[in-house]
């Protein structure tokens, strides 16, 4: 089975590139800011399935660049989904917990009402709605707090700052779960293969690591595993203002993914050990 992946250098694309049968396209071959080029590539290559692992992920910058974010996160996946529908091949795209408003403390279910707090969430929600409207076999996989040994992410930032400083203040009232990109990649490929066999599995699903924690709790675990003595001091989100508002509740209910695709939530502590080993930072 040949699987065409949009994305080459991001966290998820780097992990997908490790898997068999995957062809990853960088921006030079398919720039998501030109959605019709993406659709043309699909029609020309005629793969067995398509995974969209590329996105505009600069959450704060999106507040000033919402139009561009919406083209990349909304219009481009729509064009891909329509091309896949025309060819009758499955399309898998990755979305985010930011489509929810982060209220309450219950895990968000796939069918819960969406209400994004900012431009990034709105752009991803636009993509979800357009993919559904395309009418083909598809899976929208919402995830949260993606981490890996690639690119810029929370783990690498904490390792750098933890080695430089004795004390860090970290937000403790945003609750969710880190999700290793490696596990998301495996899930995307598994879903694509199963959708090719059974298009009736089309739908929206959630994948997040377990157990739930805060950013402060995650930082403590990183420092403990890397043997860094940096102290973590809990602070509320209000003490760390950003251009884009973050959801306080990023918990995701992943039960449907397990029922339909037999995919279990990854333990992020196991994933953290693997990432630290990749980075040469493990104890």
N, C-alpha and C positions, 0 to 999 in steps of 0.2 A: 504494500500500500504506500503510495507516494503522498506525502503531506507537505503542502506549501505553507511556509510560515512567513508572515510579515513581521520584520524585526530581526536584528542581527547582533546588536551590541547591548541591548537592555538585559536586565537581570533574568527575565523569563526566557527571552530568545537564546541567551547563552546556555541555559540549561536544556532547552529544546534541541539545540544544535548537537548535544551529546547523544541524542536518541536516534535509533535506526530509522531510516526511511524519511528523514526530515530534510527539507531544503529551505534554508533561511535566506531571506532577501533583505539587504540593507537599503538605506535611503537612496543610494545611487541607482538601484534597480527599481525601486518603487517608493516614491516619496508620498507619505500620507497627506501632505498638504495639496496634492493633486489627485483627488479620489478616483477620477476616471482612469488614470494611468494604472492604479491598483486593479481596477476591474478588468482592464485590457490585459494585464499580466496573467490574471487568472484564466481568462478565455484563451489566451495564447498557449499557456502551459498545460491546461486541462489536467490538474492533479486529481487525486482521489478524494482529497479533503483539504480544507484551508483552516489555518489557525491564525488569528490576529493577535500577535504578542507585542505589537507596537502601540504606543500611545503618547499623548501629551500628558506628562505626569508632574509638571512643575506647579504644584497646588497653589502656592502664593502668587506666582507670576501670572497664573491664569486669570486672576482678578483684573489684570490690566490687558490681558490678551485673550479675552473670552471668545472672540470671533475665530482666531486661529485654533484655539483649543477645541472649539466646536467642529471645525472642519476636520481636524485630525481624529478626534474622539467620537464624532457623530456622523459627519457626512462620509468619511472614508469607510468606516465599517458598513454603512448602508450600501455603498457602491459594491463593496466586496460581497455582501450578503445577496444582493440582487444577481451578481454574476454567478455565484454559487447556486442560487435557486434556478437560474436558467440552465445550468449544466447538471442540475440534480445531484449535487455533491454536498456533503455536510460542511457547515461553517461553525467554528468555535471562536468566540471572542471573550476577552477577559474584562470584567467590570470591577466595581469597587463598592465598599461599604459606604462611601461618600454620597451615594444616591439617597441615603436615609438621613434624617435630621439628628440622629444620635440621642433622642429622648429616651427616658425610661431606663430600665436595666434588664429587660428581657432580650434574649437573642433575636435578631431580626430574621424573619422567615422570608423565603423567596416571594411570597405573595403579599407581603405587607406593603402598605401605602408608602410611596417614595416622596421625599421632600428635601432635596439637597439644599445645603446651607450656602453654597458658593458656586463659583463659575466652573470649577473642575467637576464637581458633582453633577451640575446641570449638563455639561458637555458629555459626560459618560452616560447619563440618563437619555440624552438625545440619541446616542448610539444604540442603546438598548431598544428603544422604541422603534427606531428605523430598521433594525435587524429583524425584529418580530414582524414588522409590516412587509418585509421582503417576501415572506411566505414560504421560504425554503426550510429544509431540515437544519436546525441550528441549536446551539447551546450557548447561553450567556452564563459565564462563570464569575460570580462576584467573589472577591477575596479581600484580604486586609493585611496591612503591615508587612509587605513583601520584603524578604531579606535573602541575602546570598553572599557569596564571595566576590561578586561582580559589581561594578559600577559604584555609585554612591548610595549608601543606605545607613540605617541607624547603627547597625553593628560596627561598621567601619568607622563611623563618626565617634562612637563611644570608645573604641580601642585607641583612636588617636588622642581624644581629649583625656581619657583616663590615664594615659601615659604621661600627659603633660601637666595635669592638675591634681591637687590633693582632694578637691571637693567640687561636686557638680550639683546644681539644682535641676531636677527633672520633673516634668509634669506627671502627676499621680492620679488625676481624676479623669483621664481618658482611659477607658477600659476596652480591651479587645484581645487579639491574639496574633503574635508574629506567625507568618506563614512562609516556610522556605520555598524559594522559587523552584527548587528541584522537584518538590512534591506537586506544585502547580503544573509544571511541565509534564510530568507523568500523567496527571489527571487529564490535562488537555488532550494528550495523545490517546489515552484510553477512551475518553468521551468521543473523540473523532472517529475512532475505529468502530465503537459500538453504534454510533449514529449512522454510519455507513451500512451497517447490518439492519438496524431498526430505526428508521426516521421517526417513529412514534415516540422516541425518547426526547424529542425536541422540547426545550423549555429553559427555564431560568433556575440556576442552582447556586449554592453557596459552598465555598471551601475556605476554611480557616484553621489554623493550628489550634492546639489545646495544650495546657489549660489556659483559661483567660488570665490576663495580668494587666498591669499598667505599664506605661513607658518607664517609670521609675523602677518598678519591679523587674522589668526586662533588663534595664541597665545594670542592676545589682547582679543579676545572673551572668551577664556578659563579663563583668569585672571578676566575679568569683571563678568562672571557668578559665579566664585568661590570667588569673593571679595578679590582678591589679588592685592596689590598695585604695583606690579613689573612693571617697565617701559620697553617697547619694543622699541628697536632701529633697524630700517631697515638696512640691509646690502645686498650687492650682493652676489651671490654664489661664486664668485671669492675670497671673503674674508673668506670663510669657506671651504677650500679645503678638499675633501674626496677621498679615493682610487677609488671609482666609481663615474663617472659623472652622475648627476641627470638631467632628462629632465626639461627644463624650462617651457614647455607648456604641462601640464598634463590634459588639458580640454578634456572631452569625450562627444561625441554626443550620446545620449541615446534614440533617437527617435525610432529606430527600435525595441528596447526592449518593449517600450510602445505600439507600433502598434501590434506586434506579440503576446505578452504575457499579455498585459494590466497592465504592471508594471510601476509605475511612479517613478521619481527620488525622493529620500528622502531629506527632508530639514535637513541639518546637524546640524543646531542650535537646532532643536527639539531633534535630536539624542544626541547632546552634553548634553542637560539638563537631559536626561534619564541616560546617562553614569555617570554624576556627582552625580545624586541621588543614583545610584548603589554604587558609591564610598563613599557616605556620604559627598560629597564636595560641594553640591549646596548651593546657597545663599537662 
